Amino acid sequence: MKPRHLRLALIAGGLAGVSAASALVLNALNSNVAFFYTPTQISAGEAPKDRAFRVGGLVKPGSVRREQMTVHFVVTDTAQEIPVHYTGILPDLFREGKGTVVQGRLAGDRFAASEVLAKHDENYMPPEAQHAVDQAHKKGARP
């Protein structure tokens, strides 16, 4: 084999190896990414039906209902609401009227949460959830 052909074969092999490694990394990242949606976006049908994602907003006051280890509550962005059910132990800071982000999948007209995150102090709300609440207030303020 001529040195030129050997060099081309090494370059082609290196490109194939880099391409395969890139494909594996992108596939792993894609399967672990959970996008954020608001209750308004979910009601508009923008959320994926077949994969996990996050929804955030405020826990609607008076909506928390406990049945042994399963908790049912409603997340709202003040414009739309989505019912959520979660089986497990809630964070200590989970409260009605406070900000939360839940991760899971749509199960019919409900959201089946696999993880519930709560704010960490009186003034904190995840930036995505705060933006969603602000947008909903702006839309609700219009005539």
Order of alpha helices (4+ residues) and beta strands (2+ residues): alpha-beta-alpha-beta-beta-beta-beta-beta-beta-alpha
